[in-house]
Amino acid sequence: MVKAVVGEETRLTSAEDRLSRSAIPAEVGLVIGKLSSGLDRGFVFDLIPTPSNDAGEPACSVLETRDDKKKPSKSKSQSSESSSLSIDCDWVAEHARQVSRMLLGGVKVVGVYVWASDSAFKNSTMILCQAIKGVSDAIRHLDPSLDEALLIHICYSPRRWNCRTCLLNSSITSSSLRPCDFKLGRVLSSLQRFKCNYSFNFRLPIYSKGESTRQTFTEILRQELEVHAKELKSANAMIDGDLVHNDEPCNTEGEHEIELLFPFMKDSRAEALTAKNVTGILQFGGSIYSYAYLNAKEPVSQAVTDVKADITRSLQSRLDIICDEAEQELDPTDVGDDEEVEMSKVPVSKSILNSSTESCHLRLPRRVLVPWLAGTYICDYLQPFESLEVVKERCMELMSMEHSSLDPSSMSEVETETSLLVAESMWDVITPPASSASSCRLEGNVECTSRDDSGQRTAGNASSNVPILVAIFVLLLSVVLGLLLYQRD
C-alpha cells in the first residue's frame, strides 16, 4: 500500500495557481501518475480537470443546505458549514475511461482530485467515494492490476494539500480512505524511457452456422486478448541487447529498447483450425509501438511489465474504439422483419462470424504519439478516415492541453496501415483474392468482399475473370491458324 506520494512541483503548482485565479467554488478531475507497490510510493505527474458535460454543466458544484430552524444571525456561517459537493460521477468515470486510453505504459489514471473548501469536502465523503468507485470500474478492463487509488484534496480555505489512499474493493466507504504523506518535488525529470516495437499475428477459427457458439468480432477478440495477455506475461525480455535477469535499477541515460522473446510452445490455435465445424479463419495481426516510463528507483523488470501491460491495453483500446464507433452508427430504430436486411445493418464489430460467404477486412486505428510534459508522450488512436487535427482536438478536450503546445508536425505517426483485422472464408485461405477496386466496398474502416454459395466471386468480381477468358480465346485462335497453315503446306 502506498505510504507516501510525491507530486510534480511545476505541474501541481501551476494547477493551484489556475484554480486560485478562476475563483470557482469547486472542481473535480483525474490524477495522472504511477503507483509503485515495490517502493510503496506514489508519483503524481499532472491533474486533469474533467470538462463540462454535454449540457454544458460543470462536473462538480457546491450545494448549500438550508435549515429554516437556524437563527438568521448565524445563517452565513451555518450555510458555509453545511455546504457539500455535487459530482457527476458517471461523467467523471467516462472522462477517466477515455483518458486512460491515451496514457502509455506505466502511466495511469491513479485517482481523483477535488478543489473545495474544507467544510464542503468533509460533508461530501460519500459522493467522493462513489466517484473513485466509478473511475476504477471504468478503467478496470484496461488496468486490471489497479488495486489502489488516490484522493487529493486541494483546500482553499485554508490553503493546503491533503492526500488519501483507498483500496479498491467491492465497497468503498469513508473508512476506506487513509491519509498518507504528500509533498511536491521533481518527478518528471527523473523518468527513464523504454520503447518496444511489437509484431503479432493470430489466426482464430470461425465456426459454422448451427453451432452453439455464435460469436461476434468483439467476443472473439476479447477472449483472444485475455489469452494473449497471459502469454505476454511469460515472455522473456532483452533491454538494449541484454537479457533482463535482475531487479536492479537502470543506471544508463537515454532511451532504451525492449525486445520480447517468446518460448517455443505447442500452438493450441492450430489444433482448433482442424476442427470439422470451422468454416473460416479470423486473422488478427499488425505491429504495435509501445512506450513505458520508469522512475529512477524502480527495477528494470518493472519497465518490462509496463510494456507488456501497455501492449495489451493498446489492443484493448483499439477494440473499444471500434465498438464505440459501431454503437454510434447502429440505429436502434432500423429493425425489420427480414433477417438478411436486418443483419446487413449490424456493424462488422457486432456481426456473428459464422458465415463463409463474406470476407471482411477491418483496419485498426493507428497509435500516434503526442508530446506531453518534460519530454514525455501521451498517445491517441487515429482512424483511417481521420487527420491529426482530430487528435489535436481530443488532446485539448480530454487532457486539457493548450492549443499553442499542440503542433501536428511534432506528433509521431509511429505505426503504419499494417494493422489489420481480417476475417476470411476457407476458400479465401486456399485461394487468396486478387486485389481489385471493383471487388470490394469500403464503409468507414471496414472493407468487405462477397462471393456466392458455390465458392465463386459475385458480380463485383466478375471483371477479374476477363483476362483469363481473353487468354483462352487467343490460345484457341492460335491453334486454329496453325492448323490452317499446316494444311496449306
Buried (B, 14 or more C-beta within 10 A) or exposed (E): EBEBBBBBBBBBEEBBEBBEEEEBBBBBBBBBBBBBEEBEBBBBBBBBBBBEBEEEEBBBBBBEEEEEEEEEEEEEEBBBBBBBBBBBBBBBBBBBBBBBBBBBBBBBBBBBBBBBBBBBBBBBBEBBBBBBBBBBEBBBBBBEEBEBBBBBBBBBEEEEBBBBBBEBEEEBEEEBBBEBEBEBEEBBEEBBBBBBBBEBEBBBBBBBEEEEEEBBBBBBBBEBBEEBBEEBEEBEBBBEEEEBEEEEBBEEEEEBEBBBEEEEEEEEEEEEBEEEBBBBBBBBBBBBBBBBBBBEEBBBBBBBBBBBBBBBBBBBBBBBBBBEBBEEEEEEEEEEEEEEEEEEEBBBBBBBBBBBBBBBBBBBBBBBBBBBBBEBBBBBBBBBEBEBEBBBEBBBEBBBBEEEEBEEEEBEEBBEEEBBBBBBBBBBBEEEBEEEEEBBEEEBBBBBBBBEEEBEBEEBBEEBEEEEEEEEEEEEEEEEEEEEEEEEE
